[in-house]
């Protein structure tokens, strides 16, 4: 048989919910538009193209001319449109109803917009579990692309990884293509001849072989240094030219044509997996370090090539245990999804249900739920966007349930799936989640009017790549490099900014410090914790009145070995935009003053801008939110964010010292290592001495006051099934 082969080029273009408009536009100018312009003249070539819902809807709104050109390529048979879940969620973290709903929603949108209903789908981040098979098929999908890494983990060998395979769950069959990791690293980083030679090898060994490349379209112009390499230096044009010159034996085909023209390679059941790098990122940091060290030390071992296919890291779901903040978003999302499922059975206004569903689906976008080579969970604007849509959905669900400005509620349940009871206090202005089992801390505070979670914070923790930060920059030489190989610092002296938190950065966290502890020691994490109140359990009572609710938490603990009882109560009144927090310390010694502090954190209020600032109780500006404050004998502090339209005020009923300082992380993104502002920490503190009965009391009123805004719902953006 004459040597010949097929090549499926599958591109995945994506921008997440919440990314800046300028980032969308830059990616369009650097990647999506020039790729189309280079591709159009090569009439012999075909590709399969997946564009995620957030990006496709942005393109339809901002660049309809791109959609028109894409439609022409689709009609000519040169581009196959690949579908998927509407807002690019990790499918395994969704309940079945949302998996199917997201896929069908996007298929419907694509059919309305481009006139085609996709038969194939892109699996977000190629995160796979076998139970997805039946859900994907039930959503109307026939085939998808995973990595050859999945297939190697199932025991298949390299020469078998061509074509597509059948997999099955609950009697449903799905066709699965193994995307080549080798091609992911040669395209576009090696000369076009490397890819052609690789394909020729398969054509000669297995005539009729189908090879699949599936990867991010952003590597063609948006990834660092690739625009010059791919377009200015002509890599993409030379690649398409090489493919066109070899069409006598190498033909590019769509996934649909590959299915139509070739039989399946057999049946396979794939393990829970993702692409190789993702399995490594999902590991706990110490295990990740060991994994890296061991695998690198084995690379020169004579049997490494035989052993490597069976080596993989962790499991995507463990991002929910690696990062508590991921689990908090996930649990919040699951709560909204469950409430929506109940509302759908009784609601009569299907327009409102469609709006809620759309916000829920947007709040499932995967990017801030994990972290690897991309910023992910470390990017505050992406976390804020998730909460914005989940809170918007929650607000509408509350209205459907009959809640109004007279409604106030206190409930207890295991809201974050940790096996413990959490408390929710809510009215029409605020919604607070408190974890008595973890120091009685408040871990979420939603301001309903602006759909903002003031506690979408992030704890500073060690990351495996911090070893690279300490070692210094390395761009990978003069050649263009994969984002996995670059070590670039976006700011100087990042190694000196590495700092780790012993506890989550939340609010109502109770500290006892040495009496001489100051701002610098506390902000650097050097102040010793002398009490046992920060993260240990509190006994809890809920109190419900006609117009207010309260959670009261009590702990018999100690500081410096001195038995102390700490009671704190959080009260919320119907229609109020403020929480009243009362602290009572008992059994305090009269002859031994103790240093007590209450930690609060506020997220989504960036530093470095004049319209985000501190002020005192008289309204005098005290500097931008990124500055450090060491105030004495004050009775309050205000934090203002004019862009968000919110003023957060703390009013304290006794003179206090107040520390305030920024929380910033050193994290990795595709463009390099960077310092990212996460939140502002505010700690009122006192040297406390018991009265005649050994008691000390303070009351803090925390208010979140919003500017009046008019909400506009863009009906054309609501996804209707």
N, C-alpha and C positions, 0 to 999 in steps of 0.2 A: 504493500500500500504506500502511495506517495506520502511523504511526511507532510502533515499539515496540522494546524492547531487553531483554536478560537481563543480570543481574549475578550473578556467582559471587563470593561472599564466602568466602575460604579463610583460615582462621586457623591459625597455627603456634605452639603452646605448647611451651616447652622449658625444662628446667633440666638442667645438665650433671652427669655423673658427678663426684662429689667436692664438689659445692656443699654448703654448710652446710644442715642440716635447717631452721634458722630462716629461711633464704632461701626454701626451698621453701614453707614455711608462710606467710610473708609474701606471696609471689607468689600463693598460693592465695586468701588473704583479700583481696588488693588487686585481682586480675585475674580469675582463673579462676572463682571462685564468684560474684562480683557480675556478671560478664558473663552467666553462665548465668541468674541471677535476673532480669536485665533482659530477656534474650532470650526466656525461656519464654512470657510472655503474648502475644507477637506471633506468633500462630499461622499467619499467612500467609507468614512468612519462612522461608527455608532457608539453611543454611550448610554448608560442608565444613570439617571440623575435623581437624587433625593435632596429636596430642599425642605428644611424643617418648617413647621407651621408658623412660628414667630417670624422667621425670615421671609417666607413666601408672602405672608400677609403684608409685611412691611414693603416688599417689592411691589406688590399690587397697588399699594397706596402711594408710594414715593416714586416708583419707576415703572409705570404701566407699559412703557415702551419695551422694557426687558421682557415682561410677560408676553407681549405681542410677538416678539422675536422667538421666545421659547415655544409659544403655541405653534408657530410655523415649523420649527424643527420637529416638534412632536407630530404634526400632521404629515411631514415628509418621511417619517419613520426613522429619523436619525437620532432622536432622543426618546428614550422610554422614561416615563415619569414613575418614580418609585414612591410609594406611600409610607405610612407609618403612623404612630400615635401623634395626634395633632400638635401637642406642645412639647414633644421630645422628653417624656418621662422615662425613668428606668422602669421597665415593664414589671419587673419582679417585686417592686415595692407597692404596686397598686392592687386593690381588690379586683376580682374578675370583671365586675360590672364596668369599672373605669378603664381597664385594658381594652375591652371590646368597644366601649363608647368612644375612647380617644381615636382608635383606628378608624372606626366608621365615620366619625365627625370629619376627619381629614380627607377620607376618601370622597365623602359627599362634597366637600369644599373644592377639591381638585376637579371633580367631575363638572361642577358648576362653572369653574373658572377656566379650565383648560380643555374641557370636553372629553376627558378620558377618566376612566375609573381604574386606579392602579391594581395590578394583580400581585405585585411584589411589595415588600416593605423593608425599610431600614430598621434594624434592631438597635435602639439607642445604646451606645457604648458597647454593643455586642454582649451585653449582660444576659446570660441565658440560664434558664431552668427548664427542664423537660415539660413541666406543667403548662408552659406558655403555648405549647404546640396546639392544643385544642382551642384555646382562646383566640389565637391568631387565625386559625382556620375558620372558627365561628364568626370572626369579624370580616370574612370574605377574602382573606389573603391566601395565595397559593405557594409563594416562595419567599425566602429571605437570604441574607448573607451574614455569616458568622466568620470567625477567623479560623485558619487552619490549625491554630493552637488548640481550639476546642476538639478538633478531630484527632490530633495527636494524643490529647489526654484520654481519648476513647480507645487508643491503641492503634490507630491507622498510621501507616508509614508514608514518607514523603512522596514516593512515586504513586501512591494511591490517591493523593489529594488533588484530583482534577474532577471537572464536571460538577454534578450536584448529587446529593444523596436524599433519600427519603427518611424521615423520622416520624414517629407516631406517638400519640397520647389519646387515650380514651376512644380509640378507633378512628381518629382523624389523622390524615397524612399531610405532612408539610414537606416541601422541597427545600433543601438547605445547601447553599453554595459555600465552599471553604475559601475565604479570602486569603490570599498569599501574604504572609509576613515578609517574605523575601522581597516581593514587589512593593510592599509598603515602605521599605527602606531604600530601594533603588529608585523609585519614582517619587519626586523628581531630583533626587540627590546624586544620582550617578548618570553617566552619559546614556543616551537612548540606546546605544548599542548593547549595553548591559542587559536591558530588558528584552531586546530582540534575541540576544544570545540565549537567555534563560528560556524564552518561549521555544526557540529552535530545539533546544535540548529535549524538551517534552514532546515536540512534534516528531522527533526522530525516534524517541523511545516509546511513545504512546500515540501513534497517529490518530488525529481526531480529538485530542485532549482539549478540554476547556479549562483555561486558567482565569482566575478572577482576582482583580485588584479592587479593593474597596477601602476607601479612606477619605479623610477630610479634604474638601475642596479648598479650604483655607491654606493648605500647604502650597497651593499654586498662587502665591502672591501676598497673603496676609501674614503667614508665619515669618519670623524675623529673617531678613536677608533674601527671602525667596522671590520677591517681586523683581529685583534686579536679575537674579539668576534665571527665573522662569520666563520673563518677558523681555527685559532689556538685553540680556545676553542670548535670548532666543532658544532656551531649552525646550519650551513647549512646542514651538514651531518645528524644531528639529525632531522632536519625539513623534509628532503627527506625520512629519515627512517620512521618517523611518518606517512607521506603520503602513503608510500609503505605498511605499516602495516595495513592501513585502507582502502585498495582498494576495500574491499567487499561492502562498502557503500559510499566511497568518491573517486571519480575518477578525476584525472587531465585531462583536455581536452584542445585542442587548441581552439581559437576563431572560426576557420573554422568548427571544429567538433561540437561545441556548436550550431552553426547556422544550421548545417545539421541534428542534432539529436533532437533539441527542437524547439517548435514553439515560435513565438514572444510573448512577454507579453502584447502587445497592442501598441497603437499609442500615442506619446507624442510630444508636441512642447516645446522645452527647451528655457529658457530666455538667453539673452546674459550673459555669465558667464565664470568662470574658477574655479580652485580648490579654496577652502576657503581662504587659506593664500594669494593667488595672489590677490583676491578681496580686501583684507585688505591693501596690499602693494600699490595698485593702488590709494588709497585715498590720498588727500593732507595731509601733515604731521599733521596739527592741528586736522583735522577730524579723522585721524588715531589714534591720542592720545585719542580723545574723545571716539572713537569706542572701543579701548582697555579698557579704564577705565570703560565704561558703561557695556560692556559684562562681564568683570571680576566681577563687582559688582553684576551682576544678576545671577551668576552661582549657588548661593545657594537659589535662589528664587524658591518656590514650582512649579511655572508654567514655569520655564526656559526650561525644556525639550520640552514642547509644543511650546514654542515661538522660540527656537533656529533655527529650520529648515527654518524660514522665515527671518532670520537675515543674511545679507551679506553686503559686503563692496562696493567697487567701480567697475569701468569698465576699462578693459585693455587699451583702446585707450587713456585714460586720462594720461598715462605715457608721452604722447606727449605734454601735458600741464604741467605736474608736473616737467619734466626735459626739458628745452629748447634744450639741447644737443640731446635728443632723437628726437625731432621734426626736428632739423637740419639734422640729418642722414636720417630720413624718407623722408624729402623733397628732399634731394640730390638723394636718391634712386628712388623716383618717377620721378624725372627729367630724370634720365638715362633710366628708364623703358619706359617712353613716347617716348624718342628719338629713342630707339631701335625699338619700335613698328612701328614708321614711316620708319626707315631704312629698316626694313624687307620687306616693300612693293616695294622697288626699288633696293636694293643691289643685286649684281650678285655673289659676293664671299660669299657663304654660310659657308665656313670655318671661315671667320672673324666674321660673324654673330654668329656662335656657340661659339666662344671665348668670344664675348661681352656678350652673354646671360649667359655663365657660370660665368663670373665675376659679372654680375648683381645678379645672384642667390646666389653666395657666399656673396655678400654684403647685402643680406637680412637675414642672420643668426641672430636669435632672441636675443642672449644672451646680447649684449651690448645695446639693445634698452629698457631695463627695469632694475629694481633693487628690490631685496627682501632679501631672506636669502643667496643668492649667490652674488658675486661681481658685475656682470653685468656691467652696465654703468660706474661703478667706476674703472674698469680695463682698463688702457690706451691701453694695447696691443690688447685688443679686439676691442676697438673703432678704433684704427689705422688700424686694418685688414679690417674692414668694408670700411673705406675710401680708403684703398689701392686698393681694388677690384672695387669700384665705380669709382675711378679716372682712373684705367686701362681701364675700359669700356668706360669712357668718352673720353679718349685719342683715342681709336680706332674709336669711333663714329665721333670724330672731323676729323680724317683722311678720313673716308668715305665721310664726307661732304665737302672734298676738302681743309681743312685748312692746312697751311704750315708755314714755318718760316717767311713768309711775312704777315701772317694774324694777325690782332689785332682787337678786337671788344669791344664795350661797349653797353650793353643792360640793359633794366629795365623791371622788372616784379615782381609779387608777388611770389618770389621764395620759400619762407618758409611758405606760407599759413597763414599769420597773418593779411591779409587785407590791408597791406601796400606794397609800391613798394620798392624792393631792386635793387641794381645795381650789374652787373657782368662785370668785366674787364678781358679779357683773350687774351692770345697769345699762342704760342706753348711751352712756358716755364712755365708760371704761370697762375693761375685762381683765382681771388679774388672776394669775395662776400662782399658787403658793405650795411649796413642798415641805410639809412639817417633818418628813423623814430625813431631810437633808438640811438641817439647821434652820428650818422655818423660813427658808429663803424664798423670795418672789422671783420666779424665773421667766415670767412673761407678763407684760403690761401693755395691753392694746388700747390705743386711743382711737375709738371707733370713727370719729368724724373724719380723720385724715388717713384711716386705715394703716396705722403705723404701730409697730411693736417697739416700745422703748427699751426692751430687754433682748433684742436680737443681737446679743453680744457674742464675743468669741474669747475663749480662754487661750492664753498663750501657752503652748505646749511644745515639747521637742518634736522635731521632724527628722527623718533620716537624712534629708538633703542638707540639713544644717551643718553636716560634716563638710560639705562642699563650700558652704559659706565661710567656715573657719579656714578652709584651705586656700581660698582666694579665687579670683576670676580666671576663666579659661574659655575663650570663644570657640575653640575647636579648630583653630588655624584659619587659613585664608579661604578654604573651601566652604561652601554653604553646608550647614549641618542641620541634622534633625533637632527638634526641640529637646529630645531626650539626651543629647550630647553636649548642649551648650551650658556654660557657666558664666553668666553675665550679671554684673551688679548694676541696678538702675539708680542706686544711690551709693555714696561713699560710706565706708566704715560700718557696713551692715553687721559685720562680725561683732562689733561692740554694742549692737542694739539687741542682740539675742537675750531674751529674758523669759522666764517661765513662771506660770502662776500655780500655786499649790491648790487653789480652789477655783471653781467656776466664777466668772465675772458677772454676778447677779446682784440683787438688792436685798436689803434687810439681813445682811450677813454680819454677825456679831463678833467683834474682836476685843481681846484684851491684850494690850501691848505693854512693854516696859514704859515706865513713867517718862523716861527721857527720849522715847522714840519720836522721830520727827518726820517731816514730809519726805526727805530723801530716802531714809531707810524704808519707809512704807511704800513709796512709789517704786523702789527698786526690788521690793520683795525681800528685803534684808531684815525687817523687823520680826522678832520672834513672836510666835503665837503662844500666849500664856494661858489661854482658856481652852475649853473643850466645847464651844458653842457653835462654831462655824458650820460644821457639816454633820453633826450628830442629831439624833431624833428629838423632837419636842412633842409632848402630849398636847392634844388638840381638842378644842370644843368649838362648835358652830352655834352662833346665836342669831336668831331671825326675829326681827320686829316688823311692824306694819310698813315702815318706810326706810328701814336700814338693816344691814346685816353685818356680822362681825365674825372673824375667826380669831380665837384666843389660843395662844401657844405658850407652853410652859416647859421649862427644863430645869431640873436640879443638877447643876454641873459644878464646875470649880474653875478658879483662876488662881494661879500660883499655889495650887493645892488648897485654897480656901473654899469651902463649900458655899456656893452662891445659887440662888434661885432667880432665874430670869424669865419674866413673863412679857410677852409682846402681843398686842392686839391690833388688828387692822380692821377698820370700819369703813363701809361704803354706804352712802345714802342714795336713795332714789333720785335720779336726775342730776346728780352731782358729778363734777369733773375733778374731784379730789378724793384722796385717801387720807384718813386720819390714823396715824400710827402712834401708839402709846407704848412706852417701855417702862417696866417696873423691875428694879433690881432689889433683891432682899438678902438679908444676912450679911450685908456689907460691914466690914470692920470700921469703927470710928477713928481708929488710930493708924490706919494703913491705907492711904489714898491709892486708888487703882485707876489705870488708864483704860477707858472704855471708848470704843468707836463703832459706828454703824456704817457699813459699806453700802453704797448705792452706785449703780452703773447706769449710764444712759447711752443708748446706741442710735445710730442713724443720724447723728448730729455732727457732721464732719468738722475737722479743724481747718485752720489756714484760710478762713474767709471772714471778712469784716461783718457779714450779716449773720454770723453764728458766734455768739459772745456770751460771756458771764456779765451779770450785773448784781449790785447789792439790793437790799430791800427798798432803797430809795430810788432805784433805777439808774444809778451811776455805773457806767461800763467799767469792767474790770479786766478786759482783754478777750482775745479770741478763745474758743473752746479748746484749742490745742495747748494752751499755756498752763503752767503750774500756779496754783494759788496756795498760800499758807496764811489763812485769815485767823484773827484772834478776836474773841469777845463779840461775835456777830450772832444775829438771830435769824439768819436766812441767807439764801443764795438763789439766784435765778439763772437758768440756762435758756437762751433764746435761739431759735433757728427760723429766720425770716423766710428761707426758701421752703421749708416744710410748713411754715405757718403755725408754729407752736411755741409757747412759753412754758417751761417747766419750772415751778417755783417750790422751794423748800422753806417753810416757815417754822421756826423752832421756838418753843416757849421759854427757853432759858439761854443765857449767853453761852456760846459754844466756840470752840475752835473748829475750823473747816479746812480740810485739805481737798484739793482738786488737782487731777493730773490725767494726761491722756494715756490710753492703752493702745499700743501699736504692735503689730506682728511683723516678723520677717518671714515672708512666704515666697513660694515659687509660682511663676506663671510662665506662659509660653515665651514671653519676651525677656525673662530673666528674674533675678531675685529682687524683691522690692519691699519697702517699708509701707505698711498699710495701717491707717488710723482705723481703729475698731470701735472705740467707745470713750466716754469720759467717766472717770471714777471720782465720786464725791464721798468724802468721809467726814461727817461731823464727829467730833471727839471731845471728851471731857476727862478731867481728873475728878473721879467721883469718891465721895465719902458718905457713908450712911448717916441718916439722921438718928434721933434717939432710939428709933425702932429698927435701925439698920436698913432703912429703905431709901431709894433714890428714884425719881420719876422724871421722864422727859416726854414731851408730846411734839410730834412733827406732822405738819400738814403738807402733803405732797399734791400739788395741783398741776394738771396738764390742760392749759387753756389754749384753744385754737382760734385762729382768725376765721371769720366767716368765708366759706367758699361755696361755689355753686358746682354741683356734680353734673357732668355731662356724660351720658351714656351713648356711645357710638354704636347704633344698632347694626351697622354693617360689619362690626367686628364680633358680634355674637354668633357663635357656631350653633346652627340649628340642624338637628338630625332629620 
